[in-house]
Amino acid sequence: MKRILEELSSLRGSRARVLLCDDQPINIRLANALLKGDYDIYMATSGVQAIEQCEKVQPDLILMDVNMPGLNGYETCERLKQNTATLGIPVIFLTGLNSEEDEARGFDVGGVDFISKPIHGTVLKARVLTHLTLKLQSDFYRNIAVTDSLTGLFNRRKFDSELAEKWELCKRSGQAISLLMIDIDYFKRYNDHYGHQAGDQCLAEVAHAIRSNFHRSYDCVARYGGEEFACILPMAGSEQAIKLAENVCQAVARLKLPHARSEVGPHVTLSIGVASITAPDPGSSPAGLIALADQNLYQAKAHGRAQVYAEVEIAQGTSA
């Protein structure tokens, strides 16, 4: 099983992440000593701190004490399961409580396992390995279902779900959200001139260049359809979105992919429409954001292509 976990970690390019949550530092030090050689370890000494850490680092597994001041382990787990961004993180309870009722409550609130203290190192390592392997396998197959096989970006289905989720997140927090709609200029002519195999290679290289500009884990870069791409930027206003769009254009320009049939230059270029809103209103939906990004993409093409267009910000209250 350890080999399987290592292979899954290698495929995603990072070790599994484990969050240790206990109000007693000695317990954290003990678990850390047992696990740090195999996993990236993060620590929290309260339920509130654990929730904050989960939002920052998205651990693959949480080892959670039950009896803590403030939010106890059960309450913390319930909070995590109510948040779509953290509900998939498995929680193993570590506790001195050992009654059937305590164990049953741990499973009721969403825990996947229950280990009684004092901790036995062999048991802890085996349980952690089992649940991490299950988690990373689940992530792997889920990612296949939402990934475009040609470009490696998220597919349209994932884009739709991510936009709905990030819209609601920004609505709750009162923060900005932006959307980039990206189109490869004269791509049909590219395919006709160079052939579909070369066209696929062009799409893959452009996709990689686009993705290289987005470094926040919560940004979403997707293949929207054909030669069109889309980027969701939660907590990003128009100024930041326009700058990123310009960076994307420059990144593709640096590829210098020949395009003999383009009317804007000898190489492959992009047109990008940018739409932003300072904060979604209650009761609103992202349909207006998509419409404005599409409109601005059309304007980028109408004004000569190979450019970023972001004339206006979406009006408050726009909805489907």
C-alpha positions as CSV (number, residue, x, y, z in Angstrom):
1,M,0.0,0.0,0.0
2,K,2.9,2.4,0.7
3,R,4.1,1.9,-2.9
4,I,0.7,2.8,-4.2
5,L,0.6,6.0,-2.1
6,E,4.1,7.0,-3.3
7,E,3.0,6.5,-6.9
8,L,-0.1,8.6,-6.4
9,S,2.0,11.3,-4.7
10,S,4.4,11.3,-7.5
11,L,1.7,11.6,-10.1
12,R,0.4,14.8,-8.5
13,G,3.9,16.1,-7.8
14,S,3.8,16.4,-4.0
15,R,3.8,14.4,-0.8
16,A,0.6,13.8,1.1
17,R,-0.3,16.5,3.6
18,V,-1.3,15.7,7.1
19,L,-2.8,18.2,9.6
20,L,-2.3,17.4,13.3
21,C,-4.8,19.1,15.6
22,D,-4.5,18.8,19.4
23,D,-4.4,21.3,22.2
24,Q,-1.6,19.4,23.9
25,P,1.8,20.1,22.2
26,I,3.2,16.8,23.5
27,N,0.7,14.9,21.5
28,I,1.5,16.9,18.3
29,R,5.2,16.3,18.8
30,L,4.6,12.5,19.2
31,A,2.5,12.2,16.0
32,N,4.9,14.5,14.1
33,A,7.9,12.3,15.1
34,L,6.0,9.2,13.8
35,L,4.8,10.7,10.5
36,K,7.2,13.5,9.3
37,G,9.5,11.2,7.4
38,D,6.7,10.2,5.0
39,Y,4.4,13.2,4.8
40,D,4.3,17.0,4.9
41,I,3.0,17.8,8.4
42,Y,1.0,20.9,9.4
43,M,-0.2,21.7,13.0
44,A,-3.0,23.3,14.8
45,T,-3.8,23.6,18.5
46,S,-7.5,24.5,18.3
47,G,-10.5,23.8,16.1
48,V,-10.6,27.3,14.8
49,Q,-6.9,27.1,13.8
50,A,-7.5,23.7,12.2
51,I,-10.3,25.2,10.0
52,E,-8.0,28.1,9.0
53,Q,-5.2,25.7,8.1
54,C,-7.5,23.6,6.0
55,E,-8.6,26.6,3.9
56,K,-4.9,27.5,3.4
57,V,-3.2,24.2,2.7
58,Q,-6.0,21.7,1.9
59,P,-4.5,18.8,3.8
60,D,-5.2,15.2,2.6
61,L,-5.9,14.0,6.1
62,I,-6.6,15.4,9.6
63,L,-5.7,13.8,12.9
64,M,-8.0,15.5,15.3
65,D,-8.2,15.4,19.1
66,V,-11.8,15.4,20.5
67,N,-11.5,17.3,23.8
68,M,-10.3,20.8,23.0
69,P,-11.3,24.2,24.4
70,G,-13.6,26.2,22.3
71,L,-14.6,24.1,19.3
72,N,-14.1,20.5,20.2
73,G,-13.1,17.9,17.6
74,Y,-16.6,16.8,16.8
75,E,-17.8,20.4,16.3
76,T,-14.7,21.2,14.2
77,C,-15.4,18.1,12.0
78,E,-19.0,19.2,11.5
79,R,-17.9,22.7,10.4
80,L,-15.4,21.1,7.9
81,K,-18.1,18.9,6.4
82,Q,-20.4,21.9,5.9
83,N,-17.9,23.6,3.6
84,T,-17.6,22.3,0.1
85,A,-13.9,23.2,0.0
86,T,-13.1,20.9,3.0
87,L,-15.8,18.3,3.2
88,G,-13.7,15.8,1.3
89,I,-10.8,15.8,3.8
90,P,-10.9,12.6,5.9
91,V,-10.7,13.1,9.7
92,I,-9.3,10.5,12.1
93,F,-10.2,11.2,15.7
94,L,-7.4,10.7,18.3
95,T,-8.9,10.7,21.8
96,G,-8.8,9.2,25.3
97,L,-12.5,8.7,25.0
98,N,-13.2,5.0,24.2
99,S,-17.0,4.4,24.7
100,E,-19.2,3.1,21.9
101,E,-21.2,6.3,22.1
102,D,-18.1,8.4,21.6
103,E,-17.0,6.4,18.7
104,A,-20.5,6.4,17.1
105,R,-20.6,10.2,17.4
106,G,-17.2,10.5,15.7
107,F,-18.6,8.6,12.7
108,D,-21.9,10.6,12.8
109,V,-20.2,13.9,12.4
110,G,-18.1,12.6,9.4
111,G,-15.0,11.0,10.8
112,V,-13.5,8.1,9.0
113,D,-11.7,6.4,11.9
114,F,-11.3,6.6,15.7
115,I,-8.0,5.8,17.5
116,S,-7.9,5.7,21.3
117,K,-5.0,7.2,23.2
118,P,-2.3,6.4,24.2
119,I,-1.2,6.3,20.6
120,H,0.5,3.2,19.4
121,G,2.9,4.2,16.7
122,T,2.4,1.1,14.5
123,V,-1.4,1.4,14.6
124,L,-1.3,5.1,13.9
125,K,1.0,4.8,10.9
126,A,-1.0,1.9,9.4
127,R,-4.3,3.8,9.7
128,V,-2.9,7.0,8.3
129,L,-1.4,5.1,5.3
130,T,-4.7,3.3,4.6
131,H,-6.8,6.5,4.7
132,L,-4.3,8.6,2.7
133,T,-4.1,5.9,0.0
134,L,-7.9,5.9,-0.2
135,K,-8.0,9.7,-0.4
136,L,-5.4,10.1,-3.1
137,Q,-7.0,7.3,-5.1
138,S,-10.3,9.0,-4.9
139,D,-8.7,12.3,-5.9
140,F,-6.9,10.7,-8.9
141,Y,-10.1,9.2,-10.3
142,R,-12.1,12.3,-9.7
143,N,-9.5,14.4,-11.5
144,I,-9.6,12.1,-14.5
145,A,-13.4,12.7,-14.7
146,V,-13.0,16.5,-14.7
147,T,-9.8,16.9,-16.7
148,D,-9.5,17.5,-20.5
149,S,-7.3,14.7,-21.8
150,L,-5.6,16.8,-24.5
151,T,-4.6,19.8,-22.5
152,G,-4.5,18.6,-18.9
153,L,-6.7,21.5,-17.9
154,F,-10.1,21.2,-16.2
155,N,-12.9,20.4,-18.6
156,R,-16.2,22.3,-19.1
157,R,-18.0,20.3,-16.5
158,K,-15.5,21.2,-13.9
159,F,-15.5,24.9,-15.0
160,D,-19.3,25.1,-14.5
161,S,-19.1,23.6,-11.0
162,E,-16.1,25.7,-10.0
163,L,-17.7,28.9,-11.2
164,A,-20.8,28.2,-9.2
165,E,-18.8,27.4,-6.1
166,K,-16.4,30.3,-6.3
167,W,-19.3,32.7,-7.0
168,E,-21.0,31.6,-3.8
169,L,-17.7,31.9,-1.9
170,C,-17.2,35.5,-3.1
171,K,-20.8,36.3,-2.4
172,R,-20.5,35.2,1.2
173,S,-17.2,37.0,1.8
174,G,-18.1,40.1,-0.2
175,Q,-15.0,39.8,-2.4
176,A,-14.4,40.4,-6.1
177,I,-14.4,37.7,-8.8
178,S,-13.1,37.9,-12.3
179,L,-13.4,35.7,-15.4
180,L,-11.2,35.5,-18.5
181,M,-12.5,34.1,-21.8
182,I,-9.6,33.2,-24.1
183,D,-9.6,32.3,-27.8
184,I,-6.8,31.3,-30.1
185,D,-6.9,33.6,-33.1
186,Y,-7.7,32.1,-36.5
187,F,-7.4,28.5,-35.1
188,K,-9.6,27.0,-37.8
189,R,-7.2,28.3,-40.4
190,Y,-4.3,26.9,-38.3
191,N,-5.9,23.4,-38.4
192,D,-6.6,23.7,-42.1
193,H,-3.1,24.7,-42.9
194,Y,-1.0,22.5,-40.5
195,G,-3.4,19.6,-39.9
196,H,-5.3,18.4,-36.9
197,Q,-2.3,16.7,-35.3
198,A,-0.4,19.9,-35.3
199,G,-3.5,21.7,-34.1
200,D,-3.7,19.4,-31.1
201,Q,-0.1,20.0,-30.3
202,C,-0.7,23.8,-30.5
203,L,-3.7,23.5,-28.1
204,A,-1.6,21.6,-25.6
205,E,1.3,24.1,-25.7
206,V,-1.0,27.1,-25.4
207,A,-2.8,25.5,-22.5
208,H,0.5,24.9,-20.7
209,A,1.5,28.5,-21.3
210,I,-1.8,29.8,-20.0
211,R,-1.7,27.6,-16.9
212,S,1.8,28.7,-16.0
213,N,0.6,32.2,-15.1
214,F,-1.8,31.1,-12.4
215,H,-0.2,30.2,-9.0
216,R,-3.1,30.4,-6.5
217,S,-4.5,27.0,-5.7
218,Y,-8.1,28.3,-5.9
219,D,-7.9,29.7,-9.4
220,C,-9.5,27.5,-12.1
221,V,-8.1,27.2,-15.6
222,A,-10.3,25.2,-18.0
223,R,-10.7,24.3,-21.6
224,Y,-14.0,25.8,-22.3
225,G,-14.5,24.2,-25.7
226,G,-12.6,23.8,-29.0
227,E,-9.8,26.5,-29.0
228,E,-11.4,28.5,-26.2
229,F,-10.2,28.6,-22.6
230,A,-11.6,30.1,-19.4
231,C,-10.0,31.2,-16.2
232,I,-11.9,31.9,-12.9
233,L,-10.2,34.3,-10.5
234,P,-11.9,34.5,-7.1
235,M,-10.8,37.3,-4.9
236,A,-9.4,39.2,-7.9
237,G,-10.6,42.5,-9.2
238,S,-10.4,44.0,-12.7
239,E,-6.9,45.4,-12.4
240,Q,-5.4,42.1,-11.3
241,A,-7.4,40.2,-13.9
242,I,-6.3,42.4,-16.8
243,K,-2.7,42.1,-15.7
244,L,-3.0,38.3,-15.7
245,A,-4.6,38.4,-19.1
246,E,-1.8,40.4,-20.5
247,N,0.7,38.0,-19.0
248,V,-1.1,35.1,-20.6
249,C,-0.9,36.8,-24.0
250,Q,2.8,37.4,-23.5
251,A,3.4,33.8,-22.5
252,V,1.8,32.5,-25.6
253,A,3.7,35.0,-27.8
254,R,7.0,33.8,-26.3
255,L,6.2,30.3,-27.7
256,K,6.6,31.7,-31.2
257,L,4.4,29.0,-32.7
258,P,4.3,29.6,-36.5
259,H,0.9,30.6,-37.9
260,A,1.1,31.3,-41.6
261,R,-2.6,31.9,-42.0
262,S,-3.0,34.4,-39.2
263,E,-3.9,38.0,-40.2
264,V,-2.4,39.5,-37.1
265,G,1.2,38.2,-37.2
266,P,3.4,35.3,-38.0
267,H,2.8,33.4,-34.8
268,V,-0.1,32.1,-32.7
269,T,-1.8,34.9,-30.7
270,L,-4.7,35.1,-28.3
271,S,-7.8,37.3,-27.9
272,I,-9.0,37.7,-24.3
273,G,-12.2,39.1,-22.8
274,V,-12.1,40.1,-19.1
275,A,-15.1,40.5,-16.8
276,S,-15.1,41.5,-13.2
277,I,-17.5,42.2,-10.3
278,T,-16.5,43.8,-7.0
279,A,-18.8,41.5,-5.1
280,P,-21.7,39.3,-6.2
281,D,-25.1,40.4,-4.8
282,P,-27.3,38.0,-2.8
283,G,-29.6,36.1,-5.1
284,S,-27.3,36.7,-8.2
285,S,-25.8,34.1,-10.4
286,P,-22.6,34.0,-12.6
287,A,-24.5,34.1,-15.9
288,G,-24.0,37.8,-16.2
289,L,-20.2,37.5,-15.6
290,I,-20.0,34.9,-18.4
291,A,-22.1,37.1,-20.8
292,L,-19.8,40.1,-20.2
293,A,-16.6,38.1,-20.6
294,D,-18.0,36.7,-23.9
295,Q,-19.0,40.2,-25.0
296,N,-15.6,41.5,-24.3
297,L,-14.0,38.6,-26.1
298,Y,-16.1,39.5,-29.1
299,Q,-14.9,43.1,-28.8
300,A,-11.2,42.0,-28.6
301,K,-11.7,40.1,-31.9
302,A,-13.6,43.0,-33.5
303,H,-10.9,45.5,-32.6
304,G,-8.2,43.4,-34.4
305,R,-7.5,40.4,-32.2
306,A,-4.3,39.6,-30.4
307,Q,-5.3,41.8,-27.4
308,V,-7.1,42.0,-24.1
309,Y,-10.4,43.7,-23.9
310,A,-12.1,44.7,-20.6
311,E,-14.3,47.8,-21.2
312,V,-16.7,47.6,-18.3
313,E,-17.4,45.9,-15.0
314,I,-20.5,43.9,-14.6
315,A,-23.4,45.8,-12.9
316,Q,-24.4,44.8,-9.4
317,G,-27.4,42.6,-9.2
318,T,-26.9,40.9,-12.6
319,S,-28.4,37.4,-12.5
320,A,-29.5,34.7,-14.8
